[in-house]
Amino acid sequence: MNHKIMNTEELKKLQAPLKEKYRTNPETAIITLKAKGNLGQNISCSVETGRAMAKAGLHPATGGDGSLACSGDLLLQALAACAGVTLCSVATAIGVNVKNGSVEAEGDLDFKGTLSISKEVPVGFKNIRLSFNLDCDADEEAKKTLLKLTERYCVVLQTIISATPVDSKIL
């Protein structure tokens, strides 16, 4: 696979008309993203990702056999993907050359909450850790800036930490 490497000027040129459009017509910056899943057999849900189908099911800690993706895994994968793309974009924008790297998202769950064993135990992740292992030409100050801006502009991270309200209903 041949990937073109984008530099700072190319990224700015690509984004400049979009930024101008959103400044001039702020309402055009509001986009609705959608995800759709189809309920399946044996407590599963297939989600269209745009490229493939991701099939989610119960985690082994809640009775699953481990053959299907756990929704918690999918959340962490979405966080890692978004943070990775955001870091690459920010690095390009500020002129940091990332030669190679990886991102890892991990989180701790207490399944006593999920399985309704204890009402005192919250359902969901107790904490999430996001880490980047980078081979780049940045000094420590530039790395701090890179991390700060990645955290600031990562959609999934900001959604998680801001506790975005969700409107749920059965149709």
N, C-alpha and C positions, 0 to 999 in steps of 0.2 A: 504494500500500500504506500503510495507516494503522498506525503503530507507537506503542504506548503507552510513554511514558517512565516508567521506574521510579525512584522516589526511595529514599533511604536507609531510611526507615521501612517502605516497602512491601517492600523486599528483606529487611529484618530480620524482618518479620511473616511473610513467605513461608518463610524458612529456620528460624525459631525452632522450629516443631514438629518439623522434621527433626533439628535439632541435639539437641533434648531426646530424641527417639526413639533417636538414635544413642548418646547418653550413657547412657540407661537400658538399652538393649539393643544393645550394641556390635556384635553379630553381624549386625544388620540393616543396618549401614553397608557391609558387604562385598557388592558387586554384581559379577557377571561380565558384562563387555561382550564382544560377539562380532562378528567380521567374517568374511564368507565370500566366497570367490572361486571362480569357475569357470574352469578352464583352457580356453583357446581356440586357434584356429588361428594360425599364423604367430607363435608365441612370444608369446602374450598371456594376460592373466588379467582377467576382468571381476569387479569387486568391487561388492557391493551397499552403497550408502551410506545407505539408509533413505529417501532422496528420489529418487535416480537411480542409474544404473549408471555406475561409473567403469571405463574399460577401460585397463589398463596394458600396456605393451610395452617393447621395448628402446629405450634412449636412442640417438640418432644416433651417439654416441661409441662404442657397442658394436654398431653395425650396424643399428639401427632407422631408419625413415624419418621419424620425428618426428611421425607422425600419431596416436600413442597417448601417453598420459601415462606419464612415467617414474616408477618407484617412488620415486626420490629426490625428484622434484617433489611427489609425493603426501605424503611424509614432511614436507617443508617446508611444504606447504599445511596439513597437520594441525597443525603447530607454530604457524603464523601464526594459524590459526582459533582454536586453544585459547588462545594467548596474548592474542589480541584479545578473546575472550569473558571471559577471566580479568581482564584489565585493566579492562574495562567494569564487571564485577562488583565488583572491588576499589574502583574509583573511586566507584561508587555507595555502597558500604559506608562509605567514609571521607569522603564528602561532597565529592569533587572533581567539578566539572561539566566533562565532556568534550563540547565542542560539536561537534567533528569530529576525525577522525583516521584514520590508516592504520597498518598493521603490515607489516613486510617480514622474511621469513626467507630467507637465502641461505647456501649452503654450497659448499665446494670439495671436489671429488672428483678423485682421480688414477686414471684408468681402467686404468693399467698393472696395478693390483692386481686389479680386477674381471675383466680379460681374461687373467689369469694370465701376464702377461708378466714380472712381477717378484714373487717371493715376499717380498721385503723391503718392498714397498709394501702397506700395509694396505688391505683392502677396506672401503669406506665413506667417510663424510665426514671430511676432515682437520680441518675446523673449520666451525662454523655461527655466523652472525651474525644477531641478532634486533634489530630497531630499530622504534621507534614514533615517528610524527610526529603530534604532538597539538596541537590548538587547545583549550586548557583554561584554567581560572582558577587553576591551581595555581602556587605559587611553587617555587623550586628544591628546597627541603626537602621539600615535598609530592610533587614529581615523583620524588625519590629514594625516598621511602616507597612511592609507587605502583609504581615499578619493582621494588623489593625484594619487595613483597608479591605482585606479578604473577609474578615468578620463583619465589617460594616455593610458590604455589598452582596454577601451570600444570601440569596432569597430563602433557601431552606433553613439556614441557621437563624436568620432574623425572624422567620415565621415561628420557629420553635421557641426562641427565647422571649419573644413578645407575647406568647400565649394568644395567638390570633383567635378571635371568636369563630365558632363554627355553627352554622344554622343547620340542624338535622331535622328530617321529616320523613315520614313514610307516605308515598303517593298511592 
